[in-house]
């Protein structure tokens, strides 16, 4: 496993803690050179240090993904120091606006959209030209089941995750035949700072099911990292454009990949095509 991703360079946003940190550690352990980017300098430095403590290569960058110029600058530095980015993981996100849409702070609501959607756009815009030119690369958008159903009292976050589903599909279609594959991955319920914040007063009021979740309802962050290693290694390439879950059996999905493609499954679609 430690040499499986040798030669690859992974850029993980929101990489200072939680799911992003777990993904970075897993990719580093598998042999990738890892660039972790997050707004908190201390956290991203600690996360990079955790990878380096295993004798692997990792660097941390302080970054606000909503700043296009800053993203372009970080990607340039990453590629100069570690090499061309072969895997982009759009993991940066926020959920600061729990509650009914008509009651939440408008700036918080839009910030949830902006961090997810503008952030993913900026990062894709920075790395995809190189991937296309080299004829290879992978993009993973960290999504959520909230983007695929009518999720109440967290509409900004849910709309952002829905956008990730559509971004995944359109990017996969645009890069088909160019050597680039794109995935949307739901980690499930992971005990992160975001989830802990939703256990506060507002979260308990509007998202009580999280407080009621049993230990077995949580997905270990390490399981998400293990799936990302397999994606980075190319195992999931036949499922490009699809929505995967950390609790899925990837081998079962791959065995059914032909039917999934033919029936257009694991993606965001109308149940029936309208006549006009």
N, C-alpha and C positions, 0 to 999 in steps of 0.2 A: 504493500500500500504506500510506503513512504516514497517510492519512485514512480508511482502511477501517473502523476501530473508533472513530472520533471520537464522543464522547458516551458511550462505555461506561466503566464502572468495574470493574476486575478486582481481586479479592482472592486472592492466591496464598500459601498456607501453605507452610512449608519453603522460603521464597523467598530465603534468604540465600546459597545456593550451589547448584551442580549443576543438576539439572533445573528446580527452581523458579526459580532465577536466570535460566536460559535462557528459560523461559516468560515471566517478567516482562519481560525485554528485548524479546522478540518482540512481546508484546502492546503494550508501550509504543511500539515502533517503528511499529506499525500504527495508532497514534493513541489507544489506550485510556489512561485515567488508571489508574495501577497502584499498588495497596497490597500491599507485600510484608511478610509476617509470619514471624518465626522466633525461636528462643530466643537466638541470638547477636546482640547489638546491633551489634557491629562489622561482621559479615558482612552483615546486612540493610541497614545504612546504606550499605555499599559497593555492594551490588547496586542499591539505589535510585539511588545516585549515577551508576551506569553508564547507567541509563535517562535521567536528567536531563542527562547529558553529551551526549546526542543532541538536546537541546532539548525533551524530552518531560516529562510530569508523573509523578512517582513519589514515594512516601513509604514509609518503613520503620517497622515496629512490632515491638517485642520482645514475644513471645507464646509461652506454653505452651498448645497447643491442648487439652490435657486439662483445663484450668481453665475451666469454663463461664462463670463470672462475668467472667473476663479476656477471653474470646472475645467476649461480649456487649459489653463495654466498648470493645474495639478496633473492632468493627463499627460501633458508635455513633460513634466518633471518625472512622473512615474515611468514613462517610456524611455527617458534618457537614463534613468537609474536602474530600472529593473528589466526593461525590454518592452516590446509591443504587447499591449493588452489583448489577451486571448479570451478572457472571460470578464464580463461586466455583470455585477450583481447590484441591481437597484433595490436597496433595502431601506434607505432613509425614508422615514415617514413619521407623521404625528397624528394624534387623535385628541385634540384639545377642545373639541366642541360637542360634548355629550349633551343630549336634551332635544326637545322639539325644535325644529328649524326656526320657528318664529320667536324662540326665546334665546337662542344661543348668540354669542357675540359674533357679529359678521366678520370681523377681522380674524378671529380664531377659525371660523368655518372656512374662509378662503385660504388661510394659511395651511390647513390640512390638505386642501387641493393643491396648493402651490408646491409644497415640499414634495408631495408624491409625483404630481404630473409634470410640473415644470422641471423638477429635479431629474426625473427619469429622461425627459426630453433632452435636457442639457447634457447629461452623461452619454446618452445614445448618440447625440449630435457630435460629441467629441471623439468617440471611439469607433463608430461605425465606418467612417471613411477608410481608416487603416485596415479594419477587418475585411472590408470589401476588396480593397486593393490587394491584400495578401491572400484572399480567397479562403478565409477561415476565421471563425470566432463564434462565441456564444454569448447570448444576453439572457439574463434571468431577472424577471420582475417579481419581487416578493409580494404576492397578492393575498387574498383572503376570501373565504366563502361569503363574507359580507358584500363583496362585489357582485355576487351571483344571485342574490335573493333580496327581498324587501326587508332590509335590516332597519329596525326602528331606533330612533334617538341617537344616531351616530351618522347622520346623512352625509356630512362632509367627508369623513373617512370612507364610507361606503361608496360614494360617488368616485372618489379617487381610486379605489380598488377596482371598480367597474371599468374605469378608464384604463387600468393596467391590463385587463382582459382584452379590451379592444386594441390597445397598443401592441400587445403580444401578437395577436392575430394579424394585424396589418403589417407589422414589421416582418413577421415570418413570410407573409405573402410577397412583400417587396424584396426580400433577400433570398427567396427561393432560387436555387441554382447558382447562388453566389458564394456558397460555402459557409453561410452564417445560419445558425439556428437560434430560435427564440422560445422562451418558456415563461409561463406564469406559475409560480409555486406558492401554494398556501402552506404555511407552517403549522396551521392549527392553533390551538390555544397554548401559548408558551408563557411561562412565568417571566415576564420582562418588566422593565420599569413602566412601560406604557400600560401594561395590564395592572400593575400595582396602583398606578394613578387612577385607573378606572374602578378600583376598589374603594376610592375615597367617597366623600359625601355625594357628589354629583353622580359618580358611577354607580353607587349603591342605589340611588334613586331611579336612574334610568336604565341601568344594565345589571339588575339584580342577579341574573343567571350566572354572571361571572363569579360573584361572591359565593354562589351556591355550588360552583363546580367542584367535583370530587377530584382527588389527586390523579385518578386514572384518566380524567378528562384532559389533562395537560399532556402536551407533546414535549419530550425532552429536546432542548435546543440542539443537542448533539445529533439527534435523528435528522434534523433539517440539514446540518452540516454534511452528514453522510450522503444524503440525496444530492446535495450540490457537488460532491466529489464525483458521483456517478455521472451527473450531467456534464461536468467539466471534462470527464474522460471520454465523452461522446456516446455513452450508453443509451441516452434518451433521444438521440438525434432523429430517429423515425417519428417521434412525437412532437416535432417542432410546431409551434403555434398553439400548443395545447395547455390546458390547466391541469397541473399535477398537485397532489397533496402529499405532505410528508408522511402520512400514514398509508398511502397507497403501496401496493406491492408492484414495484416498477417492472419486475420481470413478467408479471401477469399482464400488465398493460402493453408491454412490448410484444408479447405473444399474440395480442389482439390488435396490434397497430393497424393492420390492413382494414379491419372492420371499423376501427375508430376513425380512420381517414375517410372511408367510403360513406359512413353514416354521419360524418361531420360531428363527432362527439367531443366532449371535454372542451368546449368552446362556447362563446356567448352567441346564441342564435334565437330567432323567433321559433316557436314550436311548429308553426306552419307558415309557409311563404304566402304573402298576400297575392291576390290575383293581379293587382296593379300597383 
